Amino acid sequence: MKIATFNINGIKARAQALPAWLDEAQPDVVLLQEIKTVDEAFPRELFEERGYNVETHGQKSFNGVAILSKLPLEDVSRGLPGDDSDEQARWIEATVVGKQALRICGLYLPNGNPVELQEDGSPVPGGKYDYKLRWMDRLHTRAQELLADEIPALMAGDYNIIPQAEDAKRPEAWTEDALYRPESRAAYRRIVNLGFTEAFRARTQGPGHYSFWDYQAGAWNRNDGIRIDHFLLTPTAADLLQECQIDAEVRGREKPSDHVPVWVELDL
């Protein structure tokens, strides 16, 4: 089973590029982020005519996540548990059944910028960085629950986290950014250290592998990228891992997203 994650930075802007990539890559399941549309306006027919079942959790103009699956989706859930007042559309999960069941969770983790800190160095309550870290606390709780369940599971998407210096062309440029601040990376490691496998690093080591290049300052042409789109697999899912790759060349095509697809193959 080939499962991909792709922050498309607006479904309307990627109405041609995304179907073209799907026809070429032929993933069985795709987790989309930043669809930037309400559910009713999502162009389902583009994907249903390609054999995909479509589930969305949209929001007008911002955020929004979706699942495309050639296999039936069961027990679809929207919204990360833990804060009923959170109206941002950043989490969707469902069970897909191949040779066995797999729980798939698609996420668009908050960016967290600008970083606003109090005099003691803690995030300003109610600020964007505070929201990011509180969201990650809720993610940690959901991750623990997934590990306790019997079926294999994965959490994939745009984490807005640069895990290590090797995951940025110029790590020194990101020192004070919410994507690379020590509190952000520590919260990410806390989740991984519960027992998850980060799929890409389980297969590929070393620097120079990125999934995002800014639209500004010729970042793509200079390969000035960062790796912020990740697959975290529970132990039972990690046992099924066959491959994980980044389709970096997609960034150089016409009207690209600033992110590119990342995908895994699982023995399912």
N, C-alpha and C positions, 0 to 999 in steps of 0.2 A: 504494500500500500504506500503510495506516494502522497505525502502531506506537506503542503507549503504554507508559509506565512508571507504576507505581502501588504505593507502599508502603501496604499495606492494614492494617498493624498488627493482624494476627491474622485468619486465614481464618474461624475460628469466629465471631468478633464481626462479620465482614463478610459472613456467609453470605447475607444478603438484599440488602444495599447493593451489593455487587460485581456480582452477576448483573443487578441492575436497571440499573446503569451500563453494563454490556456490551450489554444489549438496546437501550439508547438510543444509545450512541456507536458501536457496531458496529466496533470495531477489528479488524484482521486478525491482529495479533500483540500480546500483552500480556506485559510483563515485570513480575512481581510480587516485592515484597520483604516481609520480616517475615511470612511465612505462619505461623510459630510452630507448626509441627506436623511430625511425622515423615511420611515419604513415604506410608506405609501408611494414615494417617489423613486424608490430603488428600481432600476431597470431589470427586473427579474427575468424577463423574456430573453435577454441576451445570454443568460446562463442556463435557463431551463431548456432552451433549444439545443444546448450542448450536452444535455443529459444530467445537469446538476439540480439537486434539491437546494433550495435557498432559504436560509434563516437569517434575519437581520435584527439588529438592535441599534436603531438609528437615532439621529438627533439633528435638528436643523442647523446646517452650515458648519457644524463642528463635530469632531470625534466620530463616533459610530463604528460598529464592528459587525462582521457578517461571517457566516459559514456557507461555503459552497461544497456540496458533497454528491458524488455519483452513487453513493450508497445511502440507504435510508438513515435519517437522523431521528434518534429517540430521546425523550426526556430533556428537551431543550430548556435551558434556563438563562435568563438575562439579568445582568447586574451583579456585581461582586458583593457577596453578603457582608454584613457587618455595619452598614450605615444606611438606614432607610431614607435619610434625607439627601443622599447623593444622587443627583439627577443626571450626572454625566454618563454617556453611553460608552463604556470602556470594557465591558466584559460580556462574553457569551460562551456557553458551553453546551455540549450535547454528547450523546453516546453514538458512535458509529460501529457497525458490526461487519467485520470481514470474516476471517477464519475464527476470530474471537472478538469480543467486545473491547472497545477502546474509548475512554472518556477523553474528549478533546476540549480544551479551554483556550479560547482566543482572547487576547488582552491588548489593550492600548494603554500602557502605564503613563501616568501624568508626566509631563515634561519637567515641571517644577521651577522654571525660571519666570521672573527674576527671583534670585535667592535673597530673601529678606530675613536677617538675623537680629536677635535681641543682643543686648550688651554681653550677656553670658554665653553667646554663641549659639543658642538654641533658636529654632525657626520661629518667626513671628506667627502667633496663632491666627489661623484663618488665611494666611498667605499661601501662595502657590507651592512654595517648597514644603511648608507644613502639610499641605494637602497630599503632596507626593509621598512623603514619609508615612503619613497616616494610612494612605491607600496601600502602601507596601506592608504595613502591619496587618491589614485585612487580608492581603494576598498570602502572607505567611500563615495565617489561620486556615485559609482555604487549602493551601498546600499541605498542611498537616492532615486535613480531612481526606484529601486525595490519596495520600500515602496510606491512610488507614483503610481505605476501600480495597476490595478484593480485585477489581479489574485494573489492567494497565491504564495509565493516564499520562497526559502531557499538557503543559502550559506553554503556549507559543504566541509570539507577536512582537510588537514594538515595545520593548522594555524601557526605552529611553535611559539605558544604563550602559556606560562604557566600563566593562568589568576590570580590565587591566590596561596598563600603559601600551602594551603591544596591540591593543584594539583601537588605537588612534594613530594616524600618521604623525600628528604633532600633539602628543599628550599634554605638553606644557601649555598649550593654548586653551585647555579645558579645565585647568586647575580649580577655578572658582565657579565653574558651570555646574548646574544641578545634575547633569548627566554623569559627572565624574567626581563630585565632591565625596569626601570620605564617608559621610553619613549615608549617602545613596549607595555607594559600593558595599558598605558594611551591611545594609539592609538586604541587598541582593545576595551577598554571600551567606547571610543568615538563612535565606530561603534555600539556596543550593545545598548548604550543609545539612539540611534536614535529611538528605539522602537522594537528591536529584542528580541526574547526569546532564551536563550541558552538551548537547549533541554535537555541535560543530567542533568544539575543542576535544571531544572524545575521538574525533577522526582526523583533525588537522591542527598542527601546532605552528607556532611562529607568527611573526608580524606580517602585515601587508594584506590582511583579509578584512574587507569592510562591506557594510550593507547600506550605508547612507553617505551621500555626498551632497553638500549644500548646493543650492542653485547659484549662489553668489561666488564671485572671485575665481571663477574657473576651477572650482574644487575637483570636478570630475576629470578634467584634462590633466590636472596635477596629481591625481589619485590622492587627494587630501580628504580621506574619508575616515569614518568611524564604524565600529561594529556594534550595533545596538538592537538588532533583531535576533531573538534567541529562541531555541527550543529547550525546555527543561523536561526531562523524562523521569517518571518514577522508576524504581528498580525493575519492576516487571516489564515496563515499556522499554527500558534501556537494554534488556536482554534480547529484544526484538530488533534493535537498531542495526541496519545494514549500511546506510550511507547518509551523509549530511553534506550539502553543498550550498554555495551562494551563487545565484545566477547574475554575477556582476555585470555582464555585458548588456543586460537589459537597460542599464542606466544610460548607455550611449545611444539609445534609439530615439525615434521621433516622439516628442511630447512625453518624456518619461516622468515618473514619480521621482522624488529625491531618494527614495528607498528602492531596493531591489528584492526579488523573491529569495527566500531561504527555504530549503526543503529537506525533508528526511524521507528515507525509505525504511519501512518497518516490515518485518516478516509476518504480515497479517493477511 
